[in-house]
Amino acid sequence: MGKKQVKKNPDDLKTCPFCGEKAEMVYISKYNFYTVQCSSPKCRINPSTDPNQSRAVVIRAWNKRAH
């Protein structure tokens, strides 16, 4: 699919809101998109952001938490 991991849990990414594990930013080279997802294979929810061409947009989406 042209998927490559860019950076595991960059300092500006919060942990997974469901399992508390580290997040990872993934670059999908085929489409020139980034996404952020939970890095734990044990996470039952396995959340990820919608792909976007902007790293800042996916970081902001991942870090947004409802209160």
TAVEN-V287181 format. One record per residue. N is the residue number from 0. RES is the residue in one small letter. PHI is phi as a letter, one per 40 degrees, with the letter a starting at -180 (999 if undefined). BURIAL is 1 if it has 9 or more other ideal C-beta (glycine too) atoms within 8 Angstrom, else 0. Layout:
n | res | phi | burial
N | RES | PHI | BURIAL
N | RES | PHI | BURIAL
This chain:
n | res | phi | burial
0 | m | 999 | 0
1 | g | g | 0
2 | k | b | 1
3 | k | a | 0
4 | q | c | 1
5 | v | c | 0
6 | k | a | 0
7 | k | c | 0
8 | n | f | 1
9 | p | d | 0
10 | d | d | 0
11 | d | c | 0
12 | l | b | 1
13 | k | c | 0
14 | t | c | 1
15 | c | c | 1
16 | p | c | 0
17 | f | b | 1
18 | c | b | 1
19 | g | g | 0
20 | e | c | 1
21 | k | c | 1
22 | a | b | 1
23 | e | b | 1
24 | m | c | 1
25 | v | b | 1
26 | y | b | 1
27 | i | b | 1
28 | s | c | 0
29 | k | d | 0
30 | y | b | 0
31 | n | f | 0
32 | f | b | 1
33 | y | b | 1
34 | t | a | 1
35 | v | b | 1
36 | q | a | 1
37 | c | c | 1
38 | s | c | 1
39 | s | c | 1
40 | p | c | 0
41 | k | c | 0
42 | c | c | 1
43 | r | c | 0
44 | i | c | 0
45 | n | f | 0
46 | p | c | 1
47 | s | a | 0
48 | t | c | 1
49 | d | c | 0
50 | p | c | 1
51 | n | a | 1
52 | q | c | 0
53 | s | b | 0
54 | r | c | 0
55 | a | c | 0
56 | v | c | 1
57 | v | c | 1
58 | i | c | 1
59 | r | c | 0
60 | a | c | 1
61 | w | c | 1
62 | n | c | 1
63 | k | c | 0
64 | r | b | 0
65 | a | c | 0
66 | h | b | 0
